[in-house]
Amino acid sequence: MPAPTMRMETLLGNAPDFALWIYDFLCSLRPQIEKHNVSLEVLGDFQTLSARLEAEVAKSNSVVPYVALVGAWCRKAAH
């Protein structure tokens, strides 16, 4: 196959709950994080993380990125 053409799109927004995807993502990974003894201490109290993220987005008066989506495609030459 030839090298793919790729495109990345990142949704931006400023609603306070827009940054909560990172909290949801960390929640889904938490069992593995704990299993491998990875410290989340740098994030502060995990129980207040979602509220702190919402407050920070609201306070920033700017947009924040959502998770980037990448698409890749290529075409096989017809022979």
N, C-alpha and C positions, 0 to 999 in steps of 0.2 A: 504494500500500500504506500502511496506517496505521503509526504508530510501533510498533516492536516492543516486546514484553515481553522483559526481559533478566534473566538470572540468572548469578551468578558463584559458583563453588565453588573453594575452595583447600584442598587436602589438607595436613594438618599431621602432622609425625612427628618422632621423635627418634633414629631409628637413625643411626649414624654415616655410612652411605652415602646417606642421604636427600637431602643437599644436592648430591650429585654431578650432578644434572640440569644445574646451571649449568655445570659443567665440560664435560659432554657437549655442551651447547649451544654453548659457546665453541669446542670442538673442531670442530664441524660448520661454524661460521662462520669458522674460522681462515683458510682460503684467501682469503675475501673481505676479512677484516681485513688480511691481509698485502698483498693486491692494492691496497688503498686506503691503505696505510701508516698504519694506526691503531695506536697504541702500546698494548701490553698491559703495559707496564712497571709500572704501578701495581699489578698483580696479583702482582708478584714473579716468581720462577722458575716458569714455566708447567709445567715437568716435575714440580714438587712440589705444584702447586695442588690436585690431587685429594686427596692425603694431608693437606694443611693444612686443607682444607674438612672432611674427615672428623674430624680431630682437634678442630677448633673446635666442631663440633656435639656431639661427645662431651663436651668440656670445659664447654660452656654449661649442661648439665643442664636444657635447655628444649626446646621444639619449634621447628622451622623450617618455613617454608612451601615447598610444592612449587609447580610452575607452576600458575597459576590457569587454570581452564577457564571460558569464557564461552559461554552458549547464548542465542540470540535467536530469537524466533518472533513471528509475527503472523498474523492471519486476515483474509482478504479478504472484505469484505461481500458476501453473496449478493444479486444483483439479478436 
